[in-house]
Amino acid sequence: MSTATRRAGGTPSGTPVLPVRPETPPAPSKALLGEQLVGARLITAEELAAALEKQSKSRGRLGEVLVELGFVAEEQILPFIQRQLNLPAVKLREGLIDPKVVRVIPRAKAEAFHAIALFKVRDTLTVAMSDPQNLQQIDELERLTRLRVRPVFALRASIDRMIQRCYEEGFQVDAVTADLDEHAVELQPDAVEMDLSSVESLVDGSPIINLVNYFILQAIRQGASDIHIEPSRQYSVVRFRVDGQLREVLRPRRDIHPAIVSRIKVMGKMDIAEHRLPQDGRLHVSVEGREIDLRISTLPTVLGEKVVLRVLDRRRLTFNLDALGIPADRLATVKQLLAKPNGLLLVTGPTGSGKTTTLYSALELIKSVHRNIVTVEDPVEYQIELVNQVQVDEASSLTFANALRAILRQDPDVIMVGEIRDTETAQVAVQAALTGHLVLSTLHTNDSASAVTRLIDMGVAPYKLAASLIGVIAQRLVRTLCPDCRTHYYPSAEFLQSIHYQGDYRRSFARGAGCPKCHDTGFKGRVGIYEVLSGGAEFRRLIAEGATLDAIRAWYRSQGGRTLFEEGVRLAEQEVTSLEEVMRVAFTE
């Protein structure tokens, strides 16, 4: 195929949408890349000079050098490179690469050209290249593959990392899904009545079993907290939530999605014939010597059933208050609050912020054969020795409030309520704290001060809350930087001003460049940031008088309290996380 024909042919319809690709390609930019980045205030003139100096020695591309030095993130520079080349520019990830296509280019040639095959649509092969304007390389790839090559740009380092991952690690899912083409039966996923015998025969077949076992195993190995299996019009998409972020890992064929769902239902002892109503199930597995509980939830959608598996790995969690990352002064305060014989201690934050882990760690600290500790939870995620745990069952009218009333007749010393969801539960919890019990619970609020006003809004009398509330812990989880790809950079003064940074503007910060060990995210693991609100007579007076949210926040700051964002910035200064991650999790105007 001639170069002229290739340029004139366009792209076939149905080509997967690439990231950073505009609907209408802009005209190539005549301004130099460095000038554009300085003009956009993504880098400083000094950073550009340093990058140009290194480029002159390494003979690499300027964009590659800027990312390598940590002056700019890959996501920030790709749109500029795209305008410069007038070609799509992509950030490589596994979900963009078809494992059945990637090896159509021999590894030696992929490494020599710094090119990797992404996917094929009919006779067109989309290839990520570090030099997508090299017509000689494109012609050579077309000769090798006997396909029309559609080049897109990707950073050389990203291509090299992905080549190593795809060719050496083998994309294990390739071998697993290869069998599905031979064994899968044709299903009608959109039909109201499915042929159950066909589904069951596929569910019991080894390809489906292997596929489900594969992604459960990979999720556990990667430390995922949740596995999402959801139908789309073309695929069954499998995603893992790792360190709080969802990441696509594979796309099985759309027609086997019902069989995947049914296999999971069989494992969870759920009703395989019921696909119109949500279902819940549970599964216990042993993986590589680890005992894992999987909590299963199905949800009917217009395209089919969506499944989420919550991965509960007790070995991954250490319920140790000292290991949560609470600063020493705040930790001492928390331990003092837990030593009190009575009162209400709240932990606040959004879903997935680690509230349950904090509560379980508190229970581990104070549990004793000399204390009667009872919890009411929905659901009970982990079982703790010496703690009596009650599972909420709304169908049997065992609500938080009803369970709490029953617990009060059980001579408890400490009560943990999984969540205060309504006025009734709030009032019973406060009354329990007033009658000589230590009550621990959670609320969904943005910060510690908001917990006070939220309970008052829920109908708790201010004077009762003032007499019962001993403290509030607000928290978030931020991802920690991957130690294998951490890089340093200098944020612009404008950026630091925009986030009201109070430190030295000349200091460097760190961020992750992305590598195979962190799956190109730049992060590995999470750590908590915390506010701890507590006080004496003045604090109780503010609550009793119905002080406004701003007044409570002002009092907290006057006592030396630091906000969640300030705690996050402290971790960024210590290079534990990045400023961007702190902004994502805790920044408020």
N, C-alpha and C positions, 0 to 999 in steps of 0.2 A: 504494500500500500504506500502510495507516495505521500510525501509530507504535505503537498498541496491538497490532496484529497482528504487527508486527515484533518487539516485545519478547516476545510470547508464543510466537513460532514456533520459537525455539531455532535451532541450527545443524544443517545436514544432515550425515549421516554421510559419512566420506571426506574431510572438510576437513583439509588439511595441518596438522600439529602446529606450533603457534607457540611460539617460545622464551618462557620466563618465564611460560607459561600454566599455572596449576595444574589438577589434575584436577577439583577442586571449588572454584568461585570462593568466596573467603572473603568474609565480611561486610565491608561498607565500614568503614574505620577512622575513628573519630571524632576521633582525635588529629590535630593539625596536622602536615603533612609535616615541617616543620623540627624540631618537637619529637620526632618519631619518629627522625629521623636523628641528632639529638643523643643521644637515649636509646640508640641502637644504636652510639654512639661512632664514627660515620662522619664526623661533622663536630663542631667545637667550638662552644660558644656564641658565641665571638667571630666565627667564620666565618659562623654564621647571621646575626648582626647585620650583618656586612658585606654579605651577600647580600641581606638585606631592605632595606638602604639603597639598593643598586643597583636592586633590583626596584621600589622606589618611584619611581625616576627613569625607568626604562625601561619600566615597566608590563608586563614579561614575567612568565612563570610562574616561581615560585620554583625548581622543579626545573631548568628551563632555565638560570637564572642560576647556580645552584650548579655545574652541569657546565661552563658557560662560564668561571667563575672557577677551575676546576680543583680545587675543594674536594672533589668526589666524582666517581667515574667513572660513565659511563652505565649499565654493568652493575650497579653497586651501587644506583643510585637507582630503577631500573625496578620491582623488586618492591614497593617502598614506594608508588610511584605506582599500581601495579596494585591494591594493597589499598585505596588512597584512592578510586579510581574504580570499583572492582569490575568492571573490564574488563581484557582481556589487554593487556599492555604489551610491546612488542617492540623489539629493536635491529635496525635495518634493515641488510640486506646483500643483495647481488645474488641470492644463491641463494634468497631468500625471494620474489623478484619474478618473475612470469611475463612474459617480454618480449612475449608475444602479447596480454596483457591490459592492460598498464600504460597504454596510450594510449586506453583506453576513456573515461577522464576527460580532456577537453581540457586542454592545458597551462595556459591562462589560468585555468581554474577550479581546477586543482590548485595553482597558485601562490597564488591568492586565498584558498583554504581551507586551505592548508598540509596537503594530503592527497594520497596516492598509492595507486593500486590495486595490490594485491599479487597476488592470484590469484582465480580463479573456480571454484566447484564447483556444477555445474548452474546454478540461477538466482540463486545467492548470490555476491556480490562482496565480498571482504574488503578493506577500505580502512584504511590507516594514517593517522591524523589527529592533529594536535596538540590538537584540541578534540573528542574523540570523543563528548561529551555534547551537542553542538550539534545539536539535532533539526532545526533549519531547514536547516543544511548537509546533513545526512543525507538529508532529503526531496528537496533540490535534486539531489543526486547520484543518487538513485534515479530521479528524473524524467529526468535526462540519459542515464543508462546503461540504463534500463528493466530494472534488476536490483534484487534485494533487497540492501541494503548492510549488511554486518556490520562495525561500526567497531572498531578496536583503537587503542591509544595508541602514539605514537612521538614522540620529541623533535622540536621544530620544526626545529632546525638540521639534524638527520639527514634529515628529510623534504625540506627544501630542497636539500640536497646531492644526494640521490638523484633528485629531480626534474631537476636540472641534468644529472646523468649519464644518466638514462634517456631524456630527451627530446632533449638536444643531441647526445650521442654516439651515440644511436640504437640502443643495444644491438645491435651489428652481428650478433650471432648470430641475431637475429630474421629478418633477410633471408636468412641462410644456411639456417636450419631451415625457413623457410616452404616452400621447394621440396621438402623431404622429404615433406610430406604428399601431394604429387602424384606423386612418383617412387618412393617406398618400396614394396617388395613385402612381402607378408605373410610373416613368417618364424615358425618354431616354435623359439624359442631353447631350450626345455627338452627338445626331442626328442633322442634318442640319435644318430640319423642326420639331419643337416641336408641340405637340397637345395642342393648346392654350386653348381649352375648358377644358382640364384636369388641366392645370396649374391654370386657373382662378377659377375652382371649389375648388382647394386646397387653393388658395390665400384667398378666401372668407371664408374658414373654420376657426373656432375659434382656432384650435391648432396652425396654422401658425401665425395668428394675435397675439395670446398670446405669442408665441416665439419671434416675432419681437418686440412687446411691452416690453417684459421682458428684452431683452438685451439693448434696448434703455434706459429703466428706470435704469438698473444697471450701464450703462455707465455714465448717468447723476449723479447718486448717488456717484459714485466713482471719479467724477471729470475728466472724460476722455475728451480729446480734439478731438479725432477721434475714429470712430468705423470702423474696417476693416472686411468685410465678403468676404472670398475668397475660391474658390474651390480647393480641392486637389483630388487625385485619390480615396481616401477612405472616406473623410469627407468634410463637409463645415465648415471651420475654422473661428471662430469669435474671433477677438482680439481687445483690447482697448489700446489706447495710453494714458498713465497716466504719468504725470511728464516727458514727452518727450520720454518715453520708451514703446515699444509695449509689451503687455502681453496677452497670450492666455487665454480665459475665458471659452469657451465651443466648443464642436465639434458636431453639429447636423449631421444627416445622410446625406450622399452625394446625395441621390436621391431626397431630398427635397430642395436642394440648388436653383434650378430654381424658385421654389415657393417662397422662401425667397426673392430672387432678385425681382421677380414680385410684391410681396406685397410692397416692398419698392418703386418700380416704381409707383405703384398705389397711394401710399401716397404722392409721390413727383410730381404727375401729369405728369409722363413721359410716353413714348410710350412702352407699355408692349410687343408689337409684335417685336420691334427692339432690336435685341441682337447681331448684327454684328458691330455696330458703338458705340463709346462712347456717353454718354448722361449726361446732367447736370440737376439737379432739386433742388427744395427748399421746405422745410416743416417747419411749425410752430406748436409747441406743447406746451401744458401747463402741467407741471409736478409738483405736490405737491406745487401748488401756484407759480411756477416759469415759466416765459415765455422763451421758448427755441427755437432758430432757428437751423435747421439742413440743411447743404448744402450737397447735394448728388451728387456723381460722379460715373458713371459706366464705366468699361473698359473691352472689350472683351479679354479673354485670351484663350489659347489652351484648357483649361479644363472647360471653362465656363466664365460667367461674374463675375468680381470682383467689389465690391461696397465699397466705402469709404464715410462715413457720418462725416462731420466736425460739431462738437457740439459747438454752439455759445451761451454761457450762459452769458448774460449781468450782471447778479447779481454776478457772480463769479469774474468778472473783475472790478477793481477800477482804472479808468483812472486818477490817481493822481501821479504826478511826485515825490512827497515827499515819496510815499509808495513803490517805485520801488527798494529801497535798494542802490541807488547811494550814495557813501560816501559824507559827508557834503561838503568837499572842491570841489569835482567834480560837485556836485549838484548846488552849487553857480555859478560855471562857466557856466553850461548849462543854468541856468536862465538868466545870463547876455547875453548869445548868443541869447536867444529867445526874449530878450528885444530890440535887434537891429532892426532898420526899414527895413534893406535890407541885402542880403547876402544869401549864400548857406550853409545850415547845413545838414550834412549827418549822417545817422545811418547805421552802417554796421554789418554784421554777417550772418551766414548761415540760411537756412530756419528753422523756429521753435525756433529762439533765442530771440524772444520777440520784434522785431523791430517795428511791427505794434502797439503793446501796448505802446511803448515809444513815437511813433509819436502821437497817440491819446491822450496820457497824456499831451504832449506838447501843442496840440490844445486845450485841456480842460483848460490849464493854461492861454493861451493868447486870447481865444475867447472873443468877446465883441460885444455889439450892435453897437459899433463905428468902427468895422473892418469888411471888406469883406473877409471872408476866404473861399477858394474853394479848393476841393481836386479832384484828379483823381486817381481812384483805380481799381484794378482787383483782386478780387471783392471787393465791399463795404461790409465789415464784420459787422460793427456796425454803427448805425446812431447817429450823434452827433448834439445836438441843436445848432443853430446859425452857423452851418457849412454847406455849399453847397457841396454835394458830388456827383461826376460824376462817373458812371460805364463805364469802358472800354468795347467796343464792336467791336472786330476785324472784325466780319462778316459785320458790317456796316461801316468799315473803321474808326471807332472812336478809334484810337490808342492813346497811351500816348502822343506822340508828337502832333498829331492833336488836341486832347482835350486840351493840354497845350496852343497851339496857340489860340484856341477859348477862353480859360479862360483869356488870356492876354487882350482880347477885352472887358472883363467884369469888368474892373476897380477893380482888386483884390489888397488887401493889403498883404495877406499871401496865398501862394500856397503850397499844399502838393501833391507831386507826389509819388504814391505808390511804384514805383521802377524805377530806371534808368536802362533800359535793353539794349539800343542801342545808337549808336552815335548821331542819330537825337534827341532823348529825352535828352541826356546829353547836347548837344549844346544849345537846346532851354531853358533848365533849367538854365544853366549858364547865358545865355543872359537875362533871366527874373530877375535873381539875380542882374545883372549889371544895370538893368534899374529901380531900386527902389523897388523891391519886396523881401519879406522874403520867401525863398523857402526851404522847408523841403523835404527830400527824403531818399531812402535807396539804398544800394549797397551790393552785395555779395562779401565781402573781408574778409581776415583772421584777420586783425587788422586795427587800425585807419590809420596808415601811408600808408597802401596799397591802401586806397581809393584815395589818391593823384595820385599815379602812374597809377591806373586803369583808372581814368578819362583822363589822358594824353594819355594812350594807346588807349582809345576810340576816340581820335581825338580832344579833347579839347585843345586849345592853352594854354601853360603854363602861359603866361602873363594874359590871361583872367581868368584862374583858380585862380591865385594868387590874382587877384583883387576881386573875388567873394566869394571864400571859406572862411567862418568864423570859421568853426569847424567840427570835426568828432567825433561821439560817436561810439565806437566799443563795442559790448556786446555779452555775452553768458548767458545761464541759467544753473545753477547747481542745482541738487536736494538737498533738505535739509533733514537732518537726522530725522528719526522718534523719537519723544521724549519718546515714550513708550519702545523702545528697544535699545536706545543708549548705547554703551559700550565703554570703554577706553582701549587703548593698546599703546605699545611703538614700533614705527617702528625701524627697524634695521638701523645702521649707514650706511650700504652699500646702502640701499634703499634711505635714505635721501641724500646721496652723488650723487646718480644717477639722482635725480631731482634737484640738485644744491640748496638744501635748505640752507638758510642763517641764520636760527635761532639756538636755543639751541637744540642739539641732544638728550638731556636728558628729554625733555618734552614729555608729552603724547598727543595723538590725539584721536579722537572718530570715530566710525563707527557704522552702524546699524546692529544688529544681525538678524532682521526680526521677525515679529510678526503678528497676525491676523489683527491688526489695519492698518498695512501698506501692507497687502497682502504678507508678507514675503520678501519684497524688502529691508527693512531697511531705506527707504526714504518716506517722506511725504511732498509734496509741492516743490516749486522751488523758487530760488532767483537769481537776476541778478548779474553779475560781469561786470565791465565797465572800458574802457579807454576813456579819453576825451582829444582830441588833438585840441589845438587852440593856437594862438599866434599873435604877432604883426608884426613889420617890418621885423624881422629876419625870421619869418615863411614864410612871403610872398616872401622874397628874395629867399629862398630855392626853393620854388615852381616855381617862374619865371625863375630861372636858370636851371630848369629841374634836380634838385638834385635826386640822386639815392634813392632807398627805404632804404638802410642801412644808408644813411646820414640823412634822415628824422627821422628814428627810433633813431639814436644817438642823434639828437637834442631833440627829445621828452624825452629821458632819462635824458639829461642834464638839462632839466627844472623840474626835479623831478617826471616825469611821471612814473607810475607803469604799468607793462604789465598785460594782462588778467590773466595769470598764477599766477603772484604775488598777484593780487587781490583775486584769488581763494584760494591761500595758506593762506592769511589773514583770510578768512572765515573758513578755516579748523582749524586754530589756535584758533579761537573763538568757535569751535565745532558746527558751523552751518552746515557744510558739511564734507565730508571725503576727505582725500588726493587722494584716488583712483578716486573719482568722479571728482575732479579738474583735475587730469591727463587725464581722459577720455574726458573732454570737452575742455581743454585749453592748454594741455602740448605740447610744441614743442621743438625739440632738439636745 
